[in-house]
Amino acid sequence: MADISFKAAYASVVEDPEEGALFIGFAQGEEEDEAYVLFRQPLGGGAVWFELGDEAFGADAALRAVRLTAQGLLIEIDPAKSAKFGFATSALVGLGACEDKDEALAALREMLGALWQEG
């Protein structure tokens, strides 16, 4: 069982040339206080920033693995970086009725490379 879980209603993929980064996010809703996860990577490649619900709970190269399971997107956080996430080592994002999830999952697979695992 994941330390943190929520059901995403929305997913997004945004390439921002001004910031020089690709952003992929899954959010519970549109309000600022609703749960979300965010993945960010420089457009030229490099370390992936992972954020869990607030910029204060984020770090570069914090992911151990990300898997698409029957329950949703299971995100495993490197235990050495868990303090940056309130000592959480995993998050589960339910994707059942998530808008734009297919586009976001395809982009995330590409972004994560070897960190992405099926099943």
C-alpha positions, 0 to 999 in steps of 0.5 A: 500500500502506498504512503500517499494516494489520490485519484487524479481528475486531470493530467497535463503535458506542458513544454515551456520554452521560457523555463526550458522544461517539460512538465507532466502533472496529475491533479485531483482537481483544479483548486490549489489545495488539491493533491497533485504530482508533478514531474519536470525535466529540462528540455534537453534531458537531465535529472527529473524533478518530482514534486508531491503536492507542494514545491516544498515536497520535491527534489531532483533525482528522487525517483526509484521507479514508476509503474503503471498498475491496475490501481494506477500510477505507483511512484516509488521514492528513493528512501535516501530522498524520503525526508524531502517528501515527509518521509513518504516512500511511495505515492499512488495516483488513481487514473480511472477517469483522469482527463488526458491521462494517455497523453501524459502517460506516453510523455512520462514513459519517454521522460523517465526512460529506465525508471519506467516499469510496466505492471 
